[in-house]
Amino acid sequence: MKKIRILVVNDSPMVRQAISGLLGADPGIAVIAAVADPIFAMARMRIQWPDVLVIDLALKRMDGLTFLRKIMSERPTPVIVYAASSPHGVAHAVEARTAGALNVIARPDGDVKRFLEESAAELIQAVKAAAPIDMGKPKSPGIARDRVRARGELPVMEKEKNTADVITAPPAPRSSVQTTERIIALGMSTGGTQALERVLVALPSDCPGIVVVQHMMENFTNAFAERLNLKCAVVVSEAVDGELLRRGHVLIAPGGKHLMLRRSGTSYYAEVVEGPRVNRHKPSVDVLFRSVAKCAGPNALGAIMTGMGDDGARGLLEMRQSGSATIAQDEASCVVFGMPKEAIKLGAAERQIPLGQIAQALITWGAT
């Protein structure tokens, strides 16, 4: 079996050694080089191009974000980044995801070596999931890629028991107060930061209220929401427990917590809760979609977008069974077709739509 070729870029000799040792211990991975900065990395890459890069954003001579953008503009390659968990590091991490990084791992400011050892399984899983992804043709900086697709199947990961029932309470009795207020639920993972931005910037300020789960770590979602809010006509914010979902507002699930929708009378509210991971994720798309199916039914539209794994597939099926409109992003426009593919296999999606047409589909549905 061909090994996954990894290039590590980190300015700490100790950290380079630790990451190289952790990855190199896996029989399916070969670390072809571990260098101190992007200048050395580019020289090494001219000799042998890696399948995946693992880089820190805080680098010398050229910062990691600039390096990432250079790679994506010249020869797009799967990249996993380490980012500090400080406010400055979080902001850079959000920019990295938007620039094309497939995964961000938050590192503490303390004992980094110990953290790396404890997060070894996460890093190895991230590398193996990233390696099969074809990042597409080079693109000019700032221009979203339209066609990127996965090469073959992603590695099979151990599936957790679906614990969505633990999170989602039994359906409440149907209210005698009818409502025609419409809501939209979106779920995504790998590649979703870019895809979500492309959809939201095209929406008008009076569109139906939107709830979103993007697989993202704790402390990162607020900065992500703030960045989107500056670019969009809709108001985008991190969801707060008990918050009313209004037209023209987008609520994004906080990292490390589940987001559900609740109805009271004719209004919908966000419910932000703790709980176990569902389908390996917290927040989980399944948890959100199942709650929308139960409290909104035919007044809702669900869209599952780019991402690896199967989170959201069963929830989207429940939405369709409850009368909701359902769509899936098509394969050609997905960074990873995993989540939409699983939903389509279950018969959960009524239609497959290219990323560039999803915003218009939401607008059209909201106007009918």
BELMO-V360579 format. One record per pair of residues at least 6 apart in sequence whose ideal C-beta (glycine too) atoms are under 6 Angstrom apart, sorted by the first residue. I is the first residue (numbers start at 1). GAP is how many residues later the second one is. D is the distance in whole Angstrom. If there is no record, write none. Layout:
<<I	GAP	D> <I	GAP	D>>
This chain:
<<3	25	6> <3	26	6> <3	27	4> <4	25	5> <4	47	5> <4	127	4> <5	25	6> <5	27	5> <5	45	5> <5	46	5> <6	17	6> <6	23	6> <6	25	5> <6	44	6> <6	46	5> <7	25	6> <7	26	5> <7	43	4> <7	46	5> <8	8	6> <8	11	5> <8	12	6> <8	26	4> <8	46	5> <9	26	6> <9	32	5> <9	46	4> <10	6	5> <10	46	5> <11	25	5> <11	48	6> <11	49	5> <15	97	6> <16	18	4> <18	95	5> <18	98	5> <20	11	5> <20	14	5> <22	98	4> <23	6	5> <23	8	5> <24	7	5> <26	98	5> <32	16	6> <32	18	6> <33	11	5> <35	6	5> <35	9	6> <37	22	5> <37	23	5> <37	24	5> <38	24	4> <38	29	4> <39	22	5> <51	80	5> <52	26	5> <52	75	5> <52	78	5> <52	79	5> <53	26	5> <54	26	5> <55	9	5> <55	26	6> <56	8	6> <56	26	5> <57	7	4> <57	8	6> <57	24	6> <57	26	5> <57	35	5> <65	27	6> <65	30	6> <65	31	6> <68	11	6> <68	28	6> <68	31	5> <69	30	5> <69	72	6> <71	6	6> <72	28	4> <73	65	6> <73	68	5> <74	64	6> <76	59	3> <76	60	6> <78	24	5> <78	52	4> <78	55	5> <79	22	5> <80	23	5> <80	46	5> <81	15	5> <81	20	5> <81	23	5> <82	23	5> <82	25	5> <83	6	5> <83	9	6> <83	10	4> <83	21	6> <85	21	5> <90	129	6> <90	130	6> <90	133	5> <91	132	5> <93	11	5> <93	127	6> <94	129	5> <94	130	5> <94	133	6> <97	7	6> <97	96	4> <98	95	5> <102	28	5> <102	88	6> <103	23	5> <106	111	5> <107	8	6> <108	7	5> <128	27	5> <129	25	6> <129	179	6> <132	18	6> <132	19	5> <132	20	6> <132	22	6> <133	17	5> <134	15	6> <134	17	5> <135	13	6> <136	9	5> <136	11	6> <136	12	4> <139	6	5> <144	50	6> <144	54	5> <147	185	6> <148	187	5> <150	186	5> <150	187	6> <154	154	5> <154	184	6> <160	120	6> <163	113	5> <163	115	5> <164	114	5> <164	122	5> <164	123	5> <164	126	6> <167	91	5> <167	108	5> <167	120	5> <168	122	5> <168	123	6> <171	123	4> <177	88	5> <177	89	6> <179	87	4> <182	26	4> <182	117	5> <182	184	6> <183	25	6> <183	26	5> <183	85	6> <183	113	5> <183	117	5> <184	24	5> <184	26	5> <184	117	5> <184	178	6> <185	26	5> <185	103	6> <185	104	6> <185	107	5> <185	117	5> <186	26	5> <186	117	5> <187	26	5> <187	98	3> <187	117	5> <187	125	4> <188	26	5> <188	117	4> <188	118	6> <188	119	5> <189	26	4> <189	118	3> <189	119	6> <190	117	5> <190	118	5> <190	145	6> <190	146	5> <191	115	4> <191	144	3> <192	22	5> <192	113	6> <192	114	6> <192	115	6> <195	110	5> <195	111	5> <195	160	6> <199	159	5> <199	160	5> <200	28	6> <200	32	5> <201	30	5> <201	31	5> <202	157	4> <203	31	5> <203	156	6> <204	29	6> <205	28	4> <205	29	6> <205	43	5> <206	41	6> <206	42	5> <207	159	5> <208	158	5> <209	36	4> <209	37	6> <209	38	6> <209	40	5> <210	40	4> <211	40	5> <211	50	6> <212	40	5> <213	40	5> <213	70	5> <213	72	5> <213	75	5> <215	66	5> <216	39	5> <217	38	5> <218	37	4> <218	38	3> <220	35	5> <221	17	5> <221	31	6> <221	33	5> <221	34	4> <222	16	5> <225	11	5> <225	12	5> <225	13	5> <225	27	5> <228	8	4> <229	7	4> <234	14	5> <234	16	5> <235	14	5> <236	14	4> <238	14	5> <238	16	5> <239	12	4> <239	14	6> <239	20	5> <239	31	4> <239	33	6> <241	31	4> <242	27	6> <243	27	5> <244	25	6> <245	23	4> <251	19	5> <253	6	4> <253	30	4> <256	26	6> <257	15	5> <258	15	5> <258	17	5> <258	25	5> <258	29	5> <259	13	6> <259	24	5> <259	29	5> <260	11	4> <260	31	4> <261	7	6> <261	30	5> <261	31	5> <261	34	6> <262	7	5> <262	9	5> <263	32	4> <278	6	4> <278	8	6> <278	9	5> <279	7	6> <279	32	4> <281	30	5> <284	27	6> <285	26	5> <285	27	3> <286	25	6> <286	26	6> <286	28	6> <286	29	4> <289	13	6> <289	23	6> <289	26	3> <289	27	5> <289	30	5> <290	25	5> <290	28	5> <292	8	5> <293	25	4> <293	26	4> <293	29	4> <297	25	4> <297	26	5> <298	25	3> <300	24	4> <301	24	4> <301	64	5> <302	14	5> <302	17	4> <302	22	5> <302	24	5> <303	24	5> <304	8	5> <304	12	5> <304	24	5> <304	35	5> <304	36	5> <304	39	5> <305	24	4> <306	23	6> <306	28	4> <306	29	5> <306	30	6> <307	29	6> <307	32	4> <308	28	5> <308	30	4> <309	29	5> <310	32	4> <312	27	5> <313	29	4> <313	30	4> <313	33	5> <313	35	6> <316	10	5> <316	27	5> <316	32	4> <317	29	5> <317	31	4> <319	7	6> <320	6	5> <320	28	5> <325	40	6> <326	22	6> <326	23	5> <326	24	5> <327	22	6> <327	24	5> <327	26	5> <328	12	4> <328	15	5> <328	16	6> <328	21	4> <328	24	5> <329	11	5> <329	26	6> <330	22	4> <330	24	5> <331	6	5> <333	21	5> <333	22	4> <343	6	5> <353	8	6>>
